[in-house]
Amino acid sequence: MAQIIDGNKVRDEIKEELKPRIARLAAQKRVPGLAVVLVGNNPASEVYVRNKVKTCQDLGMRSEKITPPESITTEELLAIVNQLNAREEVDGILVQLPLPKQVDTKRILLAVAPEKDVDGFHPYNVGCLVAALPAPRACTPAGVIQLLKRYQIPISGKRAVVVGRSDIVGKPAALLLLHEHATVTICHSKTPDLPGVCREADILVAAMGRPAMITGDYIRPGATVIDVGTNSLQTREEVARIFRNSSERLAAFDKRGSVLVGDVDPIDMAEKASAYTPVPGGVGPLTIAMLMVNTVESAERRLGVC
């Protein structure tokens, strides 16, 4: 029976560990502060931001939501970011993506002060990741490492394969695994014999954003599978095919009109892996938890409280 890696459990552990650190900051200086910039009215982004603000409140941190209109220009958004950079009580700045098409996303992300870049996306922080220097780490990949460590899954000396080369997940996940002394291969759409390469993995990380693409043919029996994908199935036929006519999943689809699935075939993963992250409830909960970690660490560095 494969072990299910419970992201909700690990998230709650991390939040409990943060509380005394936040209390120490509050006693000596002030509570950590996170500012979230949410442009326009993207429903998915609004849900993400609401969850981030709620987590700040649960932990006793200060949060602030800035909501400029969809019509904002690059220059106007740059002015908001620069104001947040200058405010002493703001330890972390998060610009929720995607931004409207008229806004230059790269310019906006580059404008965030590296020490306040709690997403870990700024080139300075990426460079610190490459050099293994202290700096905010991209939240989802950092969460992957936490899951492996807290479930005592060995990384050092193991073969790790990361499927997906995005700047947000694939590349930083590969670097973090490398720093933990894994032998790492990054795969993508041009990789020859992708199933064969994946079958070499002791730790397989799927992060390409394609529903249930990684089937049993990609998984070595006994491997640990970390499924980073979150894809919404919009047809009953897809749900029936991927979940093998599961009455439970079909009933969920009939009730909600969609069902979530990762990048790995869920049935094959449960049958072939020794341990795996479910979708939902696996990697997802760690993203906000690691955002909180980055914000608290930023406050500790900026205020000189350790």
PyMOL commands that set and color helices and strands:
alter all, ss='L'
color gray80, all
select helices_A, chain A and resi 7-28+43-59+74-86+105-111+114-116+123-130+139-150+170-179+194-198+216-218+236-242+247-256+266-272+284-303
alter helices_A, ss='H'
color red, helices_A
select strands_A, chain A and resi 3-4+33-37+62-66+92-95+159-163+183-187+203-206+224-227+231-233+259-261+275-276
alter strands_A, ss='S'
color yellow, strands_A
deselect
rebuild
show_as cartoon
